[in-house]
Amino acid sequence: MTNRSVPVDTVLPHLTYRNVASAIAWLTEVFGFTEHYRYGEAPDGAQMYLGKAFIMLSTVRADRASPAQVSLRTQSLTVFVDDVDAHFVRAKSAGAKIVEELNETIYGERQYGAEDLDGHHWLFSRHARDVSPDEWGAKIANPAAIGR
């Protein structure tokens, strides 16, 4: 199903973790990610995926920190999954910190929010219904982008 309010495109976010090996294990067990590759001895970084969503993991350095280190939410990532209800049950039972219960949004997404072991904020979602942005109060800035 498509939803005009929430397009699905490809972006490759880079997330910083205090311990990349622990993050790989946690993201695999709790959120169901699969490791694609890792690099460095510790490792220093890795690439993982869940469905068509890919992420890069990197270790803390002098010029980067994890949200847990700075005690702030630094971003929010949305990952589309086929069965968000089952994903929610898996994550919750595996110990994810649920910060938004499973719900349907005004813009047509069924989703929940969670934080990972280093404080990164995640939304897991699936399109529940197609809702035009003007139906929930959004103003379309670029009409040519509709349907992208």
C-alpha positions as CSV (number, residue, x, y, z in Angstrom):
1,M,0.0,0.0,0.0
2,T,1.2,3.5,-0.7
3,N,0.4,6.6,1.4
4,R,0.7,10.1,-0.2
5,S,1.5,11.5,3.3
6,V,4.5,9.3,3.9
7,P,6.7,8.5,1.0
8,V,9.2,5.6,1.2
9,D,12.7,6.5,-0.2
10,T,16.2,5.4,0.4
11,V,18.5,7.1,2.8
12,L,21.5,5.6,4.6
13,P,21.7,7.1,8.1
14,H,24.9,6.8,10.1
15,L,24.5,6.1,13.8
16,T,27.1,6.4,16.5
17,Y,27.3,3.7,19.3
18,R,29.6,3.4,22.3
19,N,30.2,-0.3,21.4
20,V,29.5,-1.3,17.8
21,A,29.7,-5.1,18.6
22,S,27.0,-4.7,21.3
23,A,24.9,-2.6,19.0
24,I,25.0,-5.2,16.3
25,A,23.9,-7.9,18.7
26,W,21.1,-5.7,20.2
27,L,19.8,-4.5,16.9
28,T,19.7,-8.1,15.6
29,E,18.0,-9.6,18.6
30,V,15.5,-6.8,19.5
31,F,14.7,-5.1,16.1
32,G,15.5,-8.0,13.7
33,F,18.2,-6.3,11.7
34,T,20.7,-8.4,9.8
35,E,24.4,-7.6,9.6
36,H,25.7,-7.0,6.1
37,Y,29.3,-6.3,6.9
38,R,31.6,-5.0,9.7
39,Y,35.0,-3.3,9.5
40,G,37.8,-2.7,11.9
41,E,39.1,-4.8,14.8
42,A,36.6,-3.8,17.5
43,P,34.6,-3.5,15.1
44,D,34.8,0.2,14.3
45,G,31.7,0.1,12.1
46,A,29.1,-2.0,10.4
47,Q,26.3,-1.9,7.9
48,M,23.0,-3.6,8.8
49,Y,19.6,-3.9,7.1
50,L,16.0,-4.6,7.9
51,G,13.9,-5.2,4.8
52,K,15.0,-2.5,2.4
53,A,16.2,-0.2,5.2
54,F,20.0,0.0,5.6
55,I,21.9,1.7,8.4
56,M,25.6,2.3,9.1
57,L,27.0,2.0,12.6
58,S,30.1,3.7,13.8
59,T,32.0,3.9,17.0
60,V,32.3,7.0,19.3
61,R,35.2,9.3,18.4
62,A,36.3,12.7,19.5
63,D,34.0,14.4,17.0
64,R,30.9,12.2,17.5
65,A,28.8,10.8,20.4
66,S,25.8,8.7,20.9
67,P,22.5,10.2,22.2
68,A,23.1,8.3,25.5
69,Q,26.4,10.2,26.0
70,V,24.9,13.6,25.4
71,S,21.5,12.9,27.1
72,L,19.6,14.3,24.1
73,R,17.6,12.8,21.2
74,T,19.7,13.6,18.2
75,Q,17.4,12.2,15.5
76,S,14.5,9.9,14.8
77,L,14.6,7.1,12.3
78,T,11.5,5.6,10.6
79,V,11.7,2.1,9.3
80,F,8.9,0.5,7.3
81,V,8.2,-3.1,8.2
82,D,5.6,-5.5,6.7
83,D,4.1,-6.6,10.1
84,V,4.4,-3.7,12.5
85,D,2.2,-5.5,15.1
86,A,4.5,-8.5,15.3
87,H,7.6,-6.3,15.2
88,F,6.2,-4.3,18.2
89,V,5.6,-7.6,20.2
90,R,9.2,-8.8,19.4
91,A,10.8,-5.5,20.3
92,K,8.8,-5.1,23.5
93,S,9.4,-8.7,24.7
94,A,13.1,-8.4,23.9
95,G,13.4,-5.4,26.2
96,A,13.3,-2.3,23.9
97,K,12.3,0.9,25.7
98,I,8.9,1.7,24.2
99,V,8.4,5.4,24.0
100,E,5.2,5.4,21.8
101,E,2.7,2.6,22.0
102,L,1.5,1.0,18.8
103,N,-1.1,3.4,17.3
104,E,-2.5,4.7,14.0
105,T,-1.6,8.2,13.2
106,I,-3.8,10.9,11.6
107,Y,-1.7,10.6,8.4
108,G,-2.4,6.9,7.9
109,E,0.5,5.1,9.5
110,R,0.4,2.3,12.0
111,Q,3.5,2.7,14.1
112,Y,5.3,2.6,17.5
113,G,8.3,4.3,18.9
114,A,11.3,2.8,20.7
115,E,14.8,3.7,21.9
116,D,17.7,1.4,21.4
117,L,20.6,0.6,23.8
118,D,22.4,3.9,23.0
119,G,19.3,6.2,23.1
120,H,18.6,6.4,19.3
121,H,14.9,7.0,18.6
122,W,13.2,4.6,16.2
123,L,9.7,4.6,14.7
124,F,8.6,1.3,13.1
125,S,5.7,1.8,10.8
126,R,3.5,0.4,8.0
127,H,1.1,2.2,5.8
128,A,-2.4,1.6,7.2
129,R,-4.4,3.8,4.8
130,D,-3.8,6.4,2.1
131,V,-4.4,9.8,3.4
132,S,-3.9,13.0,1.4
133,P,-1.7,15.5,3.4
134,D,-4.5,18.2,3.1
135,E,-6.9,15.8,5.0
136,W,-4.8,16.1,8.2
137,G,-3.8,19.8,7.8
138,A,-0.5,19.7,5.9
139,K,0.2,22.2,3.1
140,I,1.9,20.7,0.1
141,A,5.0,22.8,-0.7
142,N,5.8,21.1,-4.0
143,P,2.8,19.7,-5.9
144,A,5.2,18.1,-8.4
145,A,6.5,15.8,-5.7
146,I,3.1,14.1,-5.1
147,G,3.3,10.5,-5.9
148,R,7.0,10.3,-5.7
